[in-house]
Amino acid sequence: MAARRALVIGGSLGGLFAAHLLRSAGWDVVIFERNPEDLTGRGAGLSTHPQLIEILRRLGIDFDETMGVKLDTFVFLDRSGQTYLEAKTARTMSSWGRLYRALRDPLPPQSYRLGMSLRRVEQDSAGVTAFFASGSRIEGDLLVGADGVRSTVREQFLPDVAPNYAGYVAWRAMLDESDVPPDIHAEIFERYTFCLPEGELFLAYPVPGRNNETQVGRRAYNIVWYRPTAPDTLVDLCTDARGQYHGTAIPPPLIRPEILAGIKATARALVAPQVAEIFARAQPFFQPIFDLDPLHMVFGRVALLGDAAFVARPHVGAGVTKAALDAASLADAVKGADIVAGLLQYQREQQPFGRGLVALGRKEGAYISAQLKPPDQRSAAELKRIPTR
Ligand SMILES: Cc1cc2nc3c(=O)[nH]c(=O)nc-3n(C[C@H](O)[C@H](O)[C@H](O)COP(=O)(O)OP(=O)(O)OC[C@H]3O[C@@H](n4cnc5c(N)ncnc54)[C@H](O)[C@@H]3O)c2cc1C
């Protein structure tokens, strides 16, 4: 009997986990990624969790020392650069690029198709058909929407659901280890560092380097800085030097020079000088923070997974782990003959988990969102900020 065929829309980490786990359950899987080129260039630090490592091992991918940078201490620095809190931790900081390569390389080339942008899906009791911008149509037994926060699949089935803007952006920056001044390197490089300007959250830690290296001297330093940003300010941030507005996602090279100069000056005014110096030497960019908590994640033979299904604010640091757990649950749920019943089982398992993460992210980010409200309208959770939590 021919293997059942799964069409996976989106070739990032969620789509790759789905492809591997469905393949190991005997499915024929093809990933369709809209970008025309390999996604290797997208760099970003990622915290990891035991559940993620467990799923990678299940796929035969060893989480060895090449997968990330291990940290054993976190510190909080005040505005003058002094440590006011220090504690032990045990974390491995990996990167999007390192995980992408680990998952992408073992897949046969014919099962990962670039430049394929999904337009819409049709389904009946016998199967699904995916229609692409190129004009091609491809049939399968199951379609997995792993196409991220702006999912085309979700927009078709839940046209009234849109991600909620949390009221703040994450400024991000990465600097090669070799460009970190030696005195600052010796003091903070191997520590998970926090700064807490009023109503904001700044964190910094080492991650694998540009080409995923974890050897000393070839790693990189990663900064994420959450800052309240009113919607009209966000419009200004997303407008380029020619006056063109880019929605909520301006390409980093188009961020106006005066905005970059301004955020570097603000870093020097608000955070510890060691991390402000690293931030000033890097090429920062920003991502507006959204969350999303829809009521459904399956529609007949179609399932959403990862950020297409639920988006938790990044404070929970678990978006990739959730995508991997969604994929594992989905692959287990569709082992039987009845795909539709299997997907309903997947929804029953993963929906409470997705909801819980969204709620946790809202709680953890509440005090940053609340900065846009007058103090007398803020709830207790929005007013509280306890560094040790
Ligand atoms: C500031 C910040 C920090 C974060 N930190 C962490 C962290 O430390 N740990 C962690 O686990 N997570 C973290 N996350 C979350 C994590 O990045 C996401 O949860 C994760 O990348 C989701 O993966 P995904 O595959 O579901 O979606 P995405 O990575 O968004 O991928 C979706 C893919 O679908 C493709 N696509 C979209 N539309 C179509 C279409 N119509 N046709 C074909 N392809 C399409 C896109 O090109 C893309 O490649 C962070 C997020 C942010 C913003």
The ligand as an SDF file (V2000), in Angstrom:
LIG
                    3D

 53 58  0  0  0  0  0  0  0  0999 V2000
   11.9450   38.1000   20.2460 C   0  0  0  0  0  0  0  0  0  0  0  0
   11.6640   36.6270   20.1680 C   0  0  0  0  0  0  0  0  0  0  0  0
   12.4120   35.7230   20.9450 C   0  0  0  0  0  0  0  0  0  0  0  0
   12.1270   34.3420   20.9130 C   0  0  0  0  0  0  0  0  0  0  0  0
   12.8700   33.5080   21.7010 N   0  0  0  0  0  0  0  0  0  0  0  0
   12.5860   32.1860   21.7000 C   0  0  0  0  0  0  0  0  0  0  0  0
   13.3460   31.2660   22.5200 C   0  0  0  0  0  0  0  0  0  0  0  0
   14.2890   31.6390   23.2250 O   0  0  0  0  0  0  0  0  0  0  0  0
   12.9990   29.9450   22.4980 N   0  0  0  0  0  0  0  0  0  0  0  0
   11.9750   29.4860   21.7070 C   0  0  0  0  0  0  0  0  0  0  0  0
   11.7050   28.2700   21.7250 O   0  0  0  0  0  0  0  0  0  0  0  0
   11.2400   30.3280   20.9310 N   0  0  0  0  0  0  0  0  0  0  0  0
   11.5160   31.6510   20.9090 C   0  0  0  0  0  0  0  0  0  0  0  0
   10.7910   32.4860   20.1200 N   0  0  0  0  0  0  0  0  0  0  0  0
    9.6430   31.9470   19.3480 C   0  0  0  0  0  0  0  0  0  0  0  0
   10.0820   31.1660   18.1160 C   0  0  0  0  0  0  0  0  0  0  0  0
   10.9220   31.9540   17.3050 O   0  0  0  0  0  0  0  0  0  0  0  0
    8.8160   30.7380   17.3320 C   0  0  0  0  0  0  0  0  0  0  0  0
    7.8710   30.1940   18.2160 O   0  0  0  0  0  0  0  0  0  0  0  0
    9.1780   29.6750   16.3110 C   0  0  0  0  0  0  0  0  0  0  0  0
   10.1130   30.1760   15.3730 O   0  0  0  0  0  0  0  0  0  0  0  0
    7.9070   29.2130   15.5480 C   0  0  0  0  0  0  0  0  0  0  0  0
    8.2680   28.3850   14.5200 O   0  0  0  0  0  0  0  0  0  0  0  0
    7.2290   28.0540   13.3550 P   0  0  0  0  0  0  0  0  0  0  0  0
    7.9420   27.0760   12.4550 O   0  0  0  0  0  0  0  0  0  0  0  0
    5.9150   27.6830   13.9320 O   0  0  0  0  0  0  0  0  0  0  0  0
    6.9850   29.4260   12.5820 O   0  0  0  0  0  0  0  0  0  0  0  0
    7.9970   30.3510   11.7880 P   0  0  0  0  0  0  0  0  0  0  0  0
    9.3960   30.1990   12.2760 O   0  0  0  0  0  0  0  0  0  0  0  0
    7.4120   31.7080   11.7620 O   0  0  0  0  0  0  0  0  0  0  0  0
    7.9830   29.7590   10.2990 O   0  0  0  0  0  0  0  0  0  0  0  0
    6.8890   29.8610    9.4200 C   0  0  0  0  0  0  0  0  0  0  0  0
    7.4160   29.5220    8.0150 C   0  0  0  0  0  0  0  0  0  0  0  0
    6.3130   29.4610    7.1270 O   0  0  0  0  0  0  0  0  0  0  0  0
    6.6630   30.1070    5.9140 C   0  0  0  0  0  0  0  0  0  0  0  0
    5.4040   30.5420    5.2720 N   0  0  0  0  0  0  0  0  0  0  0  0
    4.5690   31.5220    5.7140 C   0  0  0  0  0  0  0  0  0  0  0  0
    3.5190   31.6290    4.8760 N   0  0  0  0  0  0  0  0  0  0  0  0
    3.6850   30.6820    3.9120 C   0  0  0  0  0  0  0  0  0  0  0  0
    2.9230   30.3220    2.7680 C   0  0  0  0  0  0  0  0  0  0  0  0
    1.7730   30.9390    2.4350 N   0  0  0  0  0  0  0  0  0  0  0  0
    3.3890   29.3090    1.9550 N   0  0  0  0  0  0  0  0  0  0  0  0
    4.5660   28.6710    2.2600 C   0  0  0  0  0  0  0  0  0  0  0  0
    5.3250   28.9960    3.3360 N   0  0  0  0  0  0  0  0  0  0  0  0
    4.9010   29.9900    4.1440 C   0  0  0  0  0  0  0  0  0  0  0  0
    7.5490   31.2590    6.3590 C   0  0  0  0  0  0  0  0  0  0  0  0
    8.3650   31.7580    5.3080 O   0  0  0  0  0  0  0  0  0  0  0  0
    8.3580   30.5830    7.4770 C   0  0  0  0  0  0  0  0  0  0  0  0
    9.5390   29.9810    6.9830 O   0  0  0  0  0  0  0  0  0  0  0  0
   11.0670   33.8570   20.0940 C   0  0  0  0  0  0  0  0  0  0  0  0
   10.3300   34.7550   19.2920 C   0  0  0  0  0  0  0  0  0  0  0  0
   10.6250   36.1260   19.3190 C   0  0  0  0  0  0  0  0  0  0  0  0
    9.8160   37.0790   18.4770 C   0  0  0  0  0  0  0  0  0  0  0  0
  1  2  1  0
  2  3  1  0
  2 52  2  0
  3  4  2  0
  4  5  1  0
  4 50  1  0
  5  6  2  0
  6  7  1  0
  6 13  1  0
  7  8  2  0
  7  9  1  0
  9 10  1  0
 10 11  2  0
 10 12  1  0
 12 13  2  0
 13 14  1  0
 14 15  1  0
 14 50  1  0
 15 16  1  0
 16 17  1  0
 16 18  1  0
 18 19  1  0
 18 20  1  0
 20 21  1  0
 20 22  1  0
 22 23  1  0
 23 24  1  0
 24 25  2  0
 24 26  1  0
 24 27  1  0
 27 28  1  0
 28 29  2  0
 28 30  1  0
 28 31  1  0
 31 32  1  0
 32 33  1  0
 33 34  1  0
 33 48  1  0
 34 35  1  0
 35 36  1  0
 35 46  1  0
 36 37  1  0
 36 45  1  0
 37 38  2  0
 38 39  1  0
 39 40  1  0
 39 45  2  0
 40 41  1  0
 40 42  2  0
 42 43  1  0
 43 44  2  0
 44 45  1  0
 46 47  1  0
 46 48  1  0
 48 49  1  0
 50 51  2  0
 51 52  1  0
 52 53  1  0
M  END
$$$$
